[in-house]
Amino acid sequence: MSISKSKNLERRLNNIAQEATNELNNVCGSSLWESLGFTFFDQIEDPKKVAKANFYYGQLQIINEIKFFI
């Protein structure tokens, strides 16, 4: 992969990660989930919010795995 394509991919992944982080902050009401991790979602009572939090947390995990390999 060329350097420009690699940088472009990294920029896109960072944008997606930032969007996922913002959504998690909105769903959880704070950034406390960042220090507690996945277990923080057990405290959320609304099942729709839990599902949304799981989705975005999963996105962040995938992004971190992709970044590890590039």
PDB file of N, CA, C and O in Angstrom:
ATOM      1  N   MET A   1       0.861  -1.168   0.000  1.00  0.00           N
ATOM      2  CA  MET A   1       0.000   0.000   0.000  1.00  0.00           C
ATOM      3  C   MET A   1       0.906   1.229   0.000  1.00  0.00           C
ATOM      4  O   MET A   1       1.882   1.300   0.746  1.00  0.00           O
ATOM      5  N   SER A   2       0.564   2.184  -0.844  1.00  0.00           N
ATOM      6  CA  SER A   2       1.367   3.399  -0.907  1.00  0.00           C
ATOM      7  C   SER A   2       1.192   4.231   0.365  1.00  0.00           C
ATOM      8  O   SER A   2       0.237   4.051   1.121  1.00  0.00           O
ATOM      9  N   ILE A   3       2.120   5.125   0.573  1.00  0.00           N
ATOM     10  CA  ILE A   3       2.085   5.960   1.770  1.00  0.00           C
ATOM     11  C   ILE A   3       0.843   6.838   1.782  1.00  0.00           C
ATOM     12  O   ILE A   3       0.216   7.014   2.827  1.00  0.00           O
ATOM     13  N   SER A   4       0.482   7.392   0.624  1.00  0.00           N
ATOM     14  CA  SER A   4      -0.696   8.271   0.574  1.00  0.00           C
ATOM     15  C   SER A   4      -1.977   7.493   0.861  1.00  0.00           C
ATOM     16  O   SER A   4      -2.869   7.998   1.543  1.00  0.00           O
ATOM     17  N   LYS A   5      -2.074   6.275   0.349  1.00  0.00           N
ATOM     18  CA  LYS A   5      -3.257   5.455   0.625  1.00  0.00           C
ATOM     19  C   LYS A   5      -3.307   5.053   2.091  1.00  0.00           C
ATOM     20  O   LYS A   5      -4.378   5.012   2.696  1.00  0.00           O
ATOM     21  N   SER A   6      -2.157   4.761   2.651  1.00  0.00           N
ATOM     22  CA  SER A   6      -2.091   4.390   4.060  1.00  0.00           C
ATOM     23  C   SER A   6      -2.512   5.547   4.955  1.00  0.00           C
ATOM     24  O   SER A   6      -3.258   5.361   5.916  1.00  0.00           O
ATOM     25  N   LYS A   7      -2.026   6.749   4.632  1.00  0.00           N
ATOM     26  CA  LYS A   7      -2.401   7.925   5.418  1.00  0.00           C
ATOM     27  C   LYS A   7      -3.875   8.241   5.265  1.00  0.00           C
ATOM     28  O   LYS A   7      -4.529   8.642   6.228  1.00  0.00           O
ATOM     29  N   ASN A   8      -4.407   8.062   4.059  1.00  0.00           N
ATOM     30  CA  ASN A   8      -5.824   8.305   3.816  1.00  0.00           C
ATOM     31  C   ASN A   8      -6.675   7.315   4.606  1.00  0.00           C
ATOM     32  O   ASN A   8      -7.687   7.691   5.198  1.00  0.00           O
ATOM     33  N   LEU A   9      -6.264   6.060   4.613  1.00  0.00           N
ATOM     34  CA  LEU A   9      -6.982   5.046   5.382  1.00  0.00           C
ATOM     35  C   LEU A   9      -6.941   5.376   6.871  1.00  0.00           C
ATOM     36  O   LEU A   9      -7.955   5.276   7.562  1.00  0.00           O
ATOM     37  N   GLU A  10      -5.793   5.761   7.354  1.00  0.00           N
ATOM     38  CA  GLU A  10      -5.668   6.104   8.770  1.00  0.00           C
ATOM     39  C   GLU A  10      -6.546   7.308   9.119  1.00  0.00           C
ATOM     40  O   GLU A  10      -7.167   7.333  10.181  1.00  0.00           O
ATOM     41  N   ARG A  11      -6.600   8.293   8.244  1.00  0.00           N
ATOM     42  CA  ARG A  11      -7.445   9.467   8.471  1.00  0.00           C
ATOM     43  C   ARG A  11      -8.910   9.068   8.523  1.00  0.00           C
ATOM     44  O   ARG A  11      -9.654   9.538   9.384  1.00  0.00           O
ATOM     45  N   ARG A  12      -9.324   8.212   7.617  1.00  0.00           N
ATOM     46  CA  ARG A  12     -10.722   7.748   7.604  1.00  0.00           C
ATOM     47  C   ARG A  12     -11.052   6.950   8.859  1.00  0.00           C
ATOM     48  O   ARG A  12     -12.122   7.119   9.443  1.00  0.00           O
ATOM     49  N   LEU A  13     -10.145   6.091   9.269  1.00  0.00           N
ATOM     50  CA  LEU A  13     -10.365   5.314  10.480  1.00  0.00           C
ATOM     51  C   LEU A  13     -10.457   6.222  11.708  1.00  0.00           C
ATOM     52  O   LEU A  13     -11.271   5.987  12.601  1.00  0.00           O
ATOM     53  N   ASN A  14      -9.624   7.250  11.746  1.00  0.00           N
ATOM     54  CA  ASN A  14      -9.679   8.203  12.858  1.00  0.00           C
ATOM     55  C   ASN A  14     -11.009   8.950  12.873  1.00  0.00           C
ATOM     56  O   ASN A  14     -11.565   9.203  13.942  1.00  0.00           O
ATOM     57  N   ASN A  15     -11.521   9.306  11.698  1.00  0.00           N
ATOM     58  CA  ASN A  15     -12.814   9.986  11.620  1.00  0.00           C
ATOM     59  C   ASN A  15     -13.944   9.088  12.126  1.00  0.00           C
ATOM     60  O   ASN A  15     -14.822   9.538  12.863  1.00  0.00           O
ATOM     61  N   ILE A  16     -13.915   7.826  11.728  1.00  0.00           N
ATOM     62  CA  ILE A  16     -14.944   6.873  12.179  1.00  0.00           C
ATOM     63  C   ILE A  16     -14.822   6.651  13.682  1.00  0.00           C
ATOM     64  O   ILE A  16     -15.831   6.576  14.383  1.00  0.00           O
ATOM     65  N   ALA A  17     -13.601   6.547  14.174  1.00  0.00           N
ATOM     66  CA  ALA A  17     -13.384   6.349  15.609  1.00  0.00           C
ATOM     67  C   ALA A  17     -13.882   7.549  16.401  1.00  0.00           C
ATOM     68  O   ALA A  17     -14.466   7.384  17.472  1.00  0.00           O
ATOM     69  N   GLN A  18     -13.659   8.750  15.887  1.00  0.00           N
ATOM     70  CA  GLN A  18     -14.125   9.949  16.582  1.00  0.00           C
ATOM     71  C   GLN A  18     -15.652  10.002  16.602  1.00  0.00           C
ATOM     72  O   GLN A  18     -16.250  10.376  17.611  1.00  0.00           O
ATOM     73  N   GLU A  19     -16.273   9.632  15.500  1.00  0.00           N
ATOM     74  CA  GLU A  19     -17.737   9.592  15.451  1.00  0.00           C
ATOM     75  C   GLU A  19     -18.289   8.570  16.441  1.00  0.00           C
ATOM     76  O   GLU A  19     -19.259   8.846  17.147  1.00  0.00           O
ATOM     77  N   ALA A  20     -17.674   7.395  16.491  1.00  0.00           N
ATOM     78  CA  ALA A  20     -18.114   6.353  17.421  1.00  0.00           C
ATOM     79  C   ALA A  20     -17.924   6.807  18.868  1.00  0.00           C
ATOM     80  O   ALA A  20     -18.783   6.556  19.714  1.00  0.00           O
ATOM     81  N   THR A  21     -16.817   7.468  19.153  1.00  0.00           N
ATOM     82  CA  THR A  21     -16.561   7.974  20.499  1.00  0.00           C
ATOM     83  C   THR A  21     -17.604   9.016  20.889  1.00  0.00           C
ATOM     84  O   THR A  21     -18.120   8.999  22.007  1.00  0.00           O
ATOM     85  N   ASN A  22     -17.909   9.915  19.973  1.00  0.00           N
ATOM     86  CA  ASN A  22     -18.930  10.937  20.246  1.00  0.00           C
ATOM     87  C   ASN A  22     -20.290  10.303  20.520  1.00  0.00           C
ATOM     88  O   ASN A  22     -20.999  10.724  21.434  1.00  0.00           O
ATOM     89  N   GLU A  23     -20.651   9.304  19.741  1.00  0.00           N
ATOM     90  CA  GLU A  23     -21.937   8.627  19.937  1.00  0.00           C
ATOM     91  C   GLU A  23     -21.964   7.901  21.278  1.00  0.00           C
ATOM     92  O   GLU A  23     -22.978   7.928  21.977  1.00  0.00           O
ATOM     93  N   LEU A  24     -20.873   7.261  21.638  1.00  0.00           N
ATOM     94  CA  LEU A  24     -20.804   6.579  22.938  1.00  0.00           C
ATOM     95  C   LEU A  24     -20.921   7.575  24.082  1.00  0.00           C
ATOM     96  O   LEU A  24     -21.593   7.304  25.078  1.00  0.00           O
ATOM     97  N   ASN A  25     -20.273   8.721  23.945  1.00  0.00           N
ATOM     98  CA  ASN A  25     -20.398   9.756  24.972  1.00  0.00           C
ATOM     99  C   ASN A  25     -21.843  10.222  25.100  1.00  0.00           C
ATOM    100  O   ASN A  25     -22.325  10.457  26.208  1.00  0.00           O
ATOM    101  N   ASN A  26     -22.531  10.354  23.976  1.00  0.00           N
ATOM    102  CA  ASN A  26     -23.936  10.770  24.006  1.00  0.00           C
ATOM    103  C   ASN A  26     -24.816   9.705  24.645  1.00  0.00           C
ATOM    104  O   ASN A  26     -25.668  10.024  25.475  1.00  0.00           O
ATOM    105  N   VAL A  27     -24.624   8.463  24.274  1.00  0.00           N
ATOM    106  CA  VAL A  27     -25.446   7.366  24.802  1.00  0.00           C
ATOM    107  C   VAL A  27     -25.206   7.187  26.297  1.00  0.00           C
ATOM    108  O   VAL A  27     -26.149   7.000  27.066  1.00  0.00           O
ATOM    109  N   CYS A  28     -23.952   7.245  26.700  1.00  0.00           N
ATOM    110  CA  CYS A  28     -23.594   6.994  28.101  1.00  0.00           C
ATOM    111  C   CYS A  28     -23.725   8.238  28.977  1.00  0.00           C
ATOM    112  O   CYS A  28     -23.750   8.133  30.203  1.00  0.00           O
ATOM    113  N   GLY A  29     -23.805   9.389  28.369  1.00  0.00           N
ATOM    114  CA  GLY A  29     -23.946  10.617  29.132  1.00  0.00           C
ATOM    115  C   GLY A  29     -22.635  11.174  29.651  1.00  0.00           C
ATOM    116  O   GLY A  29     -22.621  12.226  30.289  1.00  0.00           O
ATOM    117  N   SER A  30     -21.541  10.490  29.390  1.00  0.00           N
ATOM    118  CA  SER A  30     -20.211  10.958  29.789  1.00  0.00           C
ATOM    119  C   SER A  30     -19.164  10.099  29.087  1.00  0.00           C
ATOM    120  O   SER A  30     -19.488   9.181  28.333  1.00  0.00           O
ATOM    121  N   SER A  31     -17.920  10.419  29.350  1.00  0.00           N
ATOM    122  CA  SER A  31     -16.830   9.622  28.777  1.00  0.00           C
ATOM    123  C   SER A  31     -16.304   8.587  29.775  1.00  0.00           C
ATOM    124  O   SER A  31     -15.217   8.040  29.592  1.00  0.00           O
ATOM    125  N   LEU A  32     -17.068   8.326  30.813  1.00  0.00           N
ATOM    126  CA  LEU A  32     -16.655   7.368  31.836  1.00  0.00           C
ATOM    127  C   LEU A  32     -16.471   5.960  31.261  1.00  0.00           C
ATOM    128  O   LEU A  32     -15.675   5.178  31.782  1.00  0.00           O
ATOM    129  N   TRP A  33     -17.188   5.642  30.212  1.00  0.00           N
ATOM    130  CA  TRP A  33     -17.087   4.320  29.586  1.00  0.00           C
ATOM    131  C   TRP A  33     -15.661   4.051  29.104  1.00  0.00           C
ATOM    132  O   TRP A  33     -15.244   2.896  29.019  1.00  0.00           O
ATOM    133  N   GLU A  34     -14.907   5.120  28.785  1.00  0.00           N
ATOM    134  CA  GLU A  34     -13.544   4.935  28.281  1.00  0.00           C
ATOM    135  C   GLU A  34     -12.636   4.302  29.332  1.00  0.00           C
ATOM    136  O   GLU A  34     -11.757   3.510  28.993  1.00  0.00           O
ATOM    137  N   SER A  35     -12.840   4.642  30.595  1.00  0.00           N
ATOM    138  CA  SER A  35     -11.997   4.066  31.640  1.00  0.00           C
ATOM    139  C   SER A  35     -12.548   2.736  32.148  1.00  0.00           C
ATOM    140  O   SER A  35     -11.785   1.877  32.589  1.00  0.00           O
ATOM    141  N   LEU A  36     -13.875   2.561  32.088  1.00  0.00           N
ATOM    142  CA  LEU A  36     -14.480   1.325  32.595  1.00  0.00           C
ATOM    143  C   LEU A  36     -14.632   0.257  31.522  1.00  0.00           C
ATOM    144  O   LEU A  36     -14.725  -0.931  31.831  1.00  0.00           O
ATOM    145  N   GLY A  37     -14.658   0.677  30.270  1.00  0.00           N
ATOM    146  CA  GLY A  37     -14.784  -0.274  29.178  1.00  0.00           C
ATOM    147  C   GLY A  37     -16.197  -0.799  29.011  1.00  0.00           C
ATOM    148  O   GLY A  37     -17.177  -0.139  29.356  1.00  0.00           O
ATOM    149  N   PHE A  38     -16.270  -1.986  28.481  1.00  0.00           N
ATOM    150  CA  PHE A  38     -17.530  -2.628  28.103  1.00  0.00           C
ATOM    151  C   PHE A  38     -18.481  -2.808  29.283  1.00  0.00           C
ATOM    152  O   PHE A  38     -19.697  -2.791  29.096  1.00  0.00           O
ATOM    153  N   THR A  39     -17.957  -2.979  30.479  1.00  0.00           N
ATOM    154  CA  THR A  39     -18.803  -3.227  31.655  1.00  0.00           C
ATOM    155  C   THR A  39     -19.670  -2.032  32.022  1.00  0.00           C
ATOM    156  O   THR A  39     -20.668  -2.185  32.726  1.00  0.00           O
ATOM    157  N   PHE A  40     -19.304  -0.849  31.555  1.00  0.00           N
ATOM    158  CA  PHE A  40     -20.102   0.343  31.840  1.00  0.00           C
ATOM    159  C   PHE A  40     -21.512   0.218  31.263  1.00  0.00           C
ATOM    160  O   PHE A  40     -22.460   0.774  31.816  1.00  0.00           O
ATOM    161  N   PHE A  41     -21.651  -0.503  30.162  1.00  0.00           N
ATOM    162  CA  PHE A  41     -22.943  -0.610  29.484  1.00  0.00           C
ATOM    163  C   PHE A  41     -23.973  -1.368  30.308  1.00  0.00           C
ATOM    164  O   PHE A  41     -25.172  -1.240  30.061  1.00  0.00           O
ATOM    165  N   ASP A  42     -23.527  -2.157  31.284  1.00  0.00           N
ATOM    166  CA  ASP A  42     -24.458  -2.870  32.159  1.00  0.00           C
ATOM    167  C   ASP A  42     -25.276  -1.912  33.014  1.00  0.00           C
ATOM    168  O   ASP A  42     -26.343  -2.281  33.504  1.00  0.00           O
ATOM    169  N   GLN A  43     -24.794  -0.695  33.200  1.00  0.00           N
ATOM    170  CA  GLN A  43     -25.490   0.291  34.013  1.00  0.00           C
ATOM    171  C   GLN A  43     -26.578   1.037  33.235  1.00  0.00           C
ATOM    172  O   GLN A  43     -27.398   1.739  33.828  1.00  0.00           O
ATOM    173  N   ILE A  44     -26.585   0.886  31.923  1.00  0.00           N
ATOM    174  CA  ILE A  44     -27.584   1.567  31.099  1.00  0.00           C
ATOM    175  C   ILE A  44     -28.876   0.762  31.137  1.00  0.00           C
ATOM    176  O   ILE A  44     -28.869  -0.444  30.894  1.00  0.00           O
ATOM    177  N   GLU A  45     -29.973   1.424  31.437  1.00  0.00           N
ATOM    178  CA  GLU A  45     -31.249   0.722  31.590  1.00  0.00           C
ATOM    179  C   GLU A  45     -32.021   0.564  30.277  1.00  0.00           C
ATOM    180  O   GLU A  45     -32.724  -0.429  30.095  1.00  0.00           O
ATOM    181  N   ASP A  46     -31.903   1.510  29.380  1.00  0.00           N
ATOM    182  CA  ASP A  46     -32.642   1.477  28.127  1.00  0.00           C
ATOM    183  C   ASP A  46     -32.004   0.477  27.155  1.00  0.00           C
ATOM    184  O   ASP A  46     -30.851   0.659  26.764  1.00  0.00           O
ATOM    185  N   PRO A  47     -32.733  -0.576  26.757  1.00  0.00           N
ATOM    186  CA  PRO A  47     -32.162  -1.585  25.852  1.00  0.00           C
ATOM    187  C   PRO A  47     -31.703  -1.018  24.511  1.00  0.00           C
ATOM    188  O   PRO A  47     -30.744  -1.520  23.925  1.00  0.00           O
ATOM    189  N   LYS A  48     -32.377   0.022  24.021  1.00  0.00           N
ATOM    190  CA  LYS A  48     -31.962   0.622  22.755  1.00  0.00           C
ATOM    191  C   LYS A  48     -30.616   1.326  22.905  1.00  0.00           C
ATOM    192  O   LYS A  48     -29.784   1.287  21.999  1.00  0.00           O
ATOM    193  N   LYS A  49     -30.410   1.961  24.040  1.00  0.00           N
ATOM    194  CA  LYS A  49     -29.130   2.615  24.286  1.00  0.00           C
ATOM    195  C   LYS A  49     -28.010   1.598  24.463  1.00  0.00           C
ATOM    196  O   LYS A  49     -26.882   1.825  24.025  1.00  0.00           O
ATOM    197  N   VAL A  50     -28.324   0.479  25.103  1.00  0.00           N
ATOM    198  CA  VAL A  50     -27.330  -0.580  25.271  1.00  0.00           C
ATOM    199  C   VAL A  50     -26.918  -1.127  23.908  1.00  0.00           C
ATOM    200  O   VAL A  50     -25.733  -1.340  23.648  1.00  0.00           O
ATOM    201  N   ALA A  51     -27.902  -1.353  23.042  1.00  0.00           N
ATOM    202  CA  ALA A  51     -27.611  -1.862  21.700  1.00  0.00           C
ATOM    203  C   ALA A  51     -26.753  -0.868  20.913  1.00  0.00           C
ATOM    204  O   ALA A  51     -25.806  -1.261  20.230  1.00  0.00           O
ATOM    205  N   LYS A  52     -27.088   0.409  21.013  1.00  0.00           N
ATOM    206  CA  LYS A  52     -26.326   1.441  20.312  1.00  0.00           C
ATOM    207  C   LYS A  52     -24.902   1.515  20.858  1.00  0.00           C
ATOM    208  O   LYS A  52     -23.945   1.634  20.093  1.00  0.00           O
ATOM    209  N   ALA A  53     -24.764   1.444  22.178  1.00  0.00           N
ATOM    210  CA  ALA A  53     -23.439   1.477  22.794  1.00  0.00           C
ATOM    211  C   ALA A  53     -22.616   0.273  22.361  1.00  0.00           C
ATOM    212  O   ALA A  53     -21.431   0.414  22.057  1.00  0.00           O
ATOM    213  N   ASN A  54     -23.215  -0.895  22.329  1.00  0.00           N
ATOM    214  CA  ASN A  54     -22.508  -2.104  21.889  1.00  0.00           C
ATOM    215  C   ASN A  54     -22.050  -1.977  20.440  1.00  0.00           C
ATOM    216  O   ASN A  54     -20.938  -2.378  20.096  1.00  0.00           O
ATOM    217  N   PHE A  55     -22.908  -1.421  19.601  1.00  0.00           N
ATOM    218  CA  PHE A  55     -22.565  -1.245  18.187  1.00  0.00           C
ATOM    219  C   PHE A  55     -21.339  -0.351  18.031  1.00  0.00           C
ATOM    220  O   PHE A  55     -20.380  -0.721  17.353  1.00  0.00           O
ATOM    221  N   TYR A  56     -21.368   0.822  18.657  1.00  0.00           N
ATOM    222  CA  TYR A  56     -20.259   1.757  18.507  1.00  0.00           C
ATOM    223  C   TYR A  56     -18.996   1.276  19.209  1.00  0.00           C
ATOM    224  O   TYR A  56     -17.888   1.542  18.742  1.00  0.00           O
ATOM    225  N   TYR A  57     -19.149   0.576  20.316  1.00  0.00           N
ATOM    226  CA  TYR A  57     -17.979   0.015  20.984  1.00  0.00           C
ATOM    227  C   TYR A  57     -17.335  -1.048  20.088  1.00  0.00           C
ATOM    228  O   TYR A  57     -16.110  -1.141  20.002  1.00  0.00           O
ATOM    229  N   GLY A  58     -18.167  -1.838  19.432  1.00  0.00           N
ATOM    230  CA  GLY A  58     -17.663  -2.830  18.482  1.00  0.00           C
ATOM    231  C   GLY A  58     -16.920  -2.176  17.329  1.00  0.00           C
ATOM    232  O   GLY A  58     -15.888  -2.679  16.884  1.00  0.00           O
ATOM    233  N   GLN A  59     -17.445  -1.047  16.843  1.00  0.00           N
ATOM    234  CA  GLN A  59     -16.753  -0.318  15.786  1.00  0.00           C
ATOM    235  C   GLN A  59     -15.362   0.113  16.236  1.00  0.00           C
ATOM    236  O   GLN A  59     -14.386  -0.022  15.498  1.00  0.00           O
ATOM    237  N   LEU A  60     -15.287   0.627  17.444  1.00  0.00           N
ATOM    238  CA  LEU A  60     -13.982   1.060  17.962  1.00  0.00           C
ATOM    239  C   LEU A  60     -13.008  -0.111  18.069  1.00  0.00           C
ATOM    240  O   LEU A  60     -11.822   0.038  17.773  1.00  0.00           O
ATOM    241  N   GLN A  61     -13.496  -1.255  18.486  1.00  0.00           N
ATOM    242  CA  GLN A  61     -12.631  -2.434  18.604  1.00  0.00           C
ATOM    243  C   GLN A  61     -12.105  -2.855  17.230  1.00  0.00           C
ATOM    244  O   GLN A  61     -10.931  -3.194  17.087  1.00  0.00           O
ATOM    245  N   ILE A  62     -12.972  -2.831  16.234  1.00  0.00           N
ATOM    246  CA  ILE A  62     -12.554  -3.199  14.874  1.00  0.00           C
ATOM    247  C   ILE A  62     -11.533  -2.209  14.344  1.00  0.00           C
ATOM    248  O   ILE A  62     -10.537  -2.609  13.742  1.00  0.00           O
ATOM    249  N   ILE A  63     -11.768  -0.931  14.558  1.00  0.00           N
ATOM    250  CA  ILE A  63     -10.829   0.102  14.109  1.00  0.00           C
ATOM    251  C   ILE A  63      -9.469  -0.098  14.755  1.00  0.00           C
ATOM    252  O   ILE A  63      -8.442   0.008  14.085  1.00  0.00           O
ATOM    253  N   ASN A  64      -9.451  -0.386  16.045  1.00  0.00           N
ATOM    254  CA  ASN A  64      -8.175  -0.617  16.737  1.00  0.00           C
ATOM    255  C   ASN A  64      -7.455  -1.835  16.179  1.00  0.00           C
ATOM    256  O   ASN A  64      -6.229  -1.825  16.069  1.00  0.00           O
ATOM    257  N   GLU A  65      -8.185  -2.873  15.826  1.00  0.00           N
ATOM    258  CA  GLU A  65      -7.568  -4.066  15.241  1.00  0.00           C
ATOM    259  C   GLU A  65      -7.001  -3.752  13.866  1.00  0.00           C
ATOM    260  O   GLU A  65      -5.896  -4.189  13.541  1.00  0.00           O
ATOM    261  N   ILE A  66      -7.732  -3.007  13.056  1.00  0.00           N
ATOM    262  CA  ILE A  66      -7.240  -2.641  11.732  1.00  0.00           C
ATOM    263  C   ILE A  66      -5.983  -1.785  11.853  1.00  0.00           C
ATOM    264  O   ILE A  66      -5.008  -2.007  11.137  1.00  0.00           O
ATOM    265  N   LYS A  67      -6.004  -0.808  12.757  1.00  0.00           N
ATOM    266  CA  LYS A  67      -4.841   0.057  12.940  1.00  0.00           C
ATOM    267  C   LYS A  67      -3.604  -0.742  13.378  1.00  0.00           C
ATOM    268  O   LYS A  67      -2.477  -0.391  13.029  1.00  0.00           O
ATOM    269  N   PHE A  68      -3.824  -1.803  14.135  1.00  0.00           N
ATOM    270  CA  PHE A  68      -2.717  -2.639  14.584  1.00  0.00           C
ATOM    271  C   PHE A  68      -1.991  -3.276  13.412  1.00  0.00           C
ATOM    272  O   PHE A  68      -0.779  -3.485  13.460  1.00  0.00           O
ATOM    273  N   PHE A  69      -2.745  -3.587  12.350  1.00  0.00           N
ATOM    274  CA  PHE A  69      -2.159  -4.304  11.211  1.00  0.00           C
ATOM    275  C   PHE A  69      -1.682  -3.393  10.081  1.00  0.00           C
ATOM    276  O   PHE A  69      -1.092  -3.876   9.115  1.00  0.00           O
ATOM    277  N   ILE A  70      -1.927  -2.082  10.184  1.00  0.00           N
ATOM    278  CA  ILE A  70      -1.430  -1.216   9.100  1.00  0.00           C
ATOM    279  C   ILE A  70      -0.202  -0.451   9.536  1.00  0.00           C
ATOM    280  O   ILE A  70       0.351   0.324   8.756  1.00  0.00           O
TER     281      ILE A  70
END
